[in-house]
Amino acid sequence: METMPRKKYANTLREVDRFGNVRWYFRIGKGKRTRLPGEWGSREFADAWRKCMANEEAPPAPTKRTLQWLVDRYVQSAAFKALRESTQRARHNILKVVCKTGGKVILSQIDRKMIAAGRDRRADTPFAAITYLKVMGYLFEWAVDAGVMTENPARGVKKPKAKTEGFKAWTAEDLENFYAKHVEGSQARLAMDLLLFTGLRRSDIYRIGPQHIRDGIIEYRASKNEEMTYSPVHPTLATILEAHQTTHMAYLITPVHGRPFKSAAAFGNWFGDVCAEAGVDGRAHGLRKTLATILAEAGNSNSELKARFGWKSDAMASLYTRSANKRKLAIAGAEKLNENILTPHLHSVRGKQPKD
């Protein structure tokens, strides 16, 4: 058997066919193969090898740093992988949609005007436009930090105004209709009691089980922002949970298979169905708003609401405390008006009888 000669030519590859013929190729990594003529070490072989080396060692063409190129690196970065899976999925889905039309755009061509144009294309869906600006901002902020770009083109681009009051808060009539439809001991009633007494998000409520109760308080780290939430168990809820026997790590289970819900979406869809059965158009998040309103009107401070609902800043808590304070001031003002109003109908306002 022929012994393989000692290699002195880099990037060469030896192959032997089924007839014992030896062939030599030039190849760098997983690049293309080039057949080298002549015997190993011959002048013909060496000349061909040098020509290949000269061509392969030429400066490679610069990589086109496109938006798609940036996104591919961003989703593999430590910053992206440190995000919650749900956040990763949401951002990646948005970036994939953006790259379908703009993936080939060179990074140096992306400026505030282009980002604003993307916002304006979503003018009919302002919340989608706001989310688009947020995600692009995160992407380019990472690019600046990674040294790929010198500035964030999304910074300073104004967000559109989205007028909405969000999920509808539940009314007393809504609650009466729900409780009238779903009997005590049902999963629908249990879900309502848990949501109404704790104010937890749907992304958290379906996970709550006996293991989360410590010294009469439900302690749970919110999945949305990883803030700890503390919900003292109301005596009524404590009685309900004591009567509810569960062998699972979650109180709420699916009506068909009798197992905990697999996701917040699955729970939300089911709860929406049981609301519809009761003729109520409210949803789980609406109960969170209802409880926040009740607590704010009862005098809870911003700090107390933040600890209860897992809000990081005063912004959300202030929405409820400001509204509650306005309501109290309006009522107090009306009482003063009743005492000082100038009207000929004094008997109806002040309880006085008109003179004969």
C-alpha positions, 0 to 999 in steps of 0.5 A, a space after each residue: 500500500 502506498 504511504 501518504 507523503 508528508 504534507 508540506 502544502 496547506 489546504 490539500 486533500 488526498 483521495 483514492 478511488 476504487 482502482 487505487 488512483 490517488 488524486 489531490 485537491 485544494 480546499 479551505 474548510 468547507 469551500 469548493 474543491 480544486 483538482 491539483 494536477 501532477 504528482 505530489 510535490 511536482 512542479 506542475 502540482 506546486 504551481 497549481 497549489 500556489 495559484 490556488 493559495 494566491 486566489 484564496 488568500 485574497 481579501 474576502 469580499 466584505 460581508 453585507 451588513 443587512 437588517 437580516 444579518 443584524 437580526 440573525 446575530 441579535 437573536 443569538 446574543 446573550 442579551 436576547 437569550 436572557 429574555 423570557 421565552 415569551 418575550 423572545 418569541 414575541 420580538 422574534 415574530 415581529 422582527 421576522 415580519 419586518 425582515 420579509 420586506 426590509 431584510 436586505 436593507 443595508 444597515 448604513 441606509 437605515 435612519 430615523 426617516 425609514 423607521 418613521 415610515 415603518 411606523 406610518 405603514 402601521 397607522 391603522 393599528 396604533 398598538 402594532 406601530 408602538 410595538 414595532 417601534 419598541 422592538 426596533 429600538 431594542 434591536 438597534 440599542 443592542 447593535 450600538 452596544 455590540 459596536 455594530 452601529 454608532 447610533 440607534 435610528 429608532 431613538 426619538 421617533 415619536 410613538 402614535 397615540 392609541 386611544 383606548 381604555 383597555 380591558 373593560 372593568 367588571 361591574 357589580 351586575 357582571 359579577 352577579 350574572 357570572 355567579 348566578 350562572 356558575 354554581 359554587 364548586 365549579 371551576 368557573 366559580 373558582 377561577 372567578 374567586 381567585 381572580 377577583 380576590 388576588 388581582 393576578 394576571 391570567 399569565 400567573 393565575 393558572 399556575 397558582 397552587 397551595 405551594 404559593 401560600 405562605 402564612 396566609 399570603 399568596 407569594 408569586 413572582 410575576 411572569 411578565 416582569 419577574 416582580 414579586 407579588 403579595 396577595 393576602 388571602 381574604 377569609 372568604 377565599 381561604 374558606 373556598 380554597 380549604 374546601 377545594 381539594 386538589 392533587 395538582 400543583 395548580 388549583 385550576 384545571 381543565 374541564 375535559 382532561 382534569 389537568 392544569 392549563 398548559 398556557 395563559 392563552 389556554 386559560 384565557 380562552 376557556 375563561 372567555 367561554 365561561 364568561 360568554 355562557 354567563 352573558 358577560 363580555 368581561 375578561 380576566 384582566 378586567 377583574 384585575 382592573 376592578 380590584 385595583 379600582 376598589 383598593 385605590 378607592 379604599 385608600 391604598 397608596 401607590 406603594 401598596 398597589 405596586 406590592 399587590 399587583 407587581 408593578 415596577 413603577 408608579 405609573 400604573 398605580 397612579 392611574 387608579 389612585 388619581 382616578 379614586 382621588 378625583 372621584 372623592 374630590 368630586 363627591 366632596 365638592 358636590 356636598 359643598 355645592 349643596 350647601 352653597 348653591 344659589 337656587 329658588 328650589 331651596 326646599 329640595 336642596 336644603 330640606 327647607 319648606 317654602 314660605 307661604 
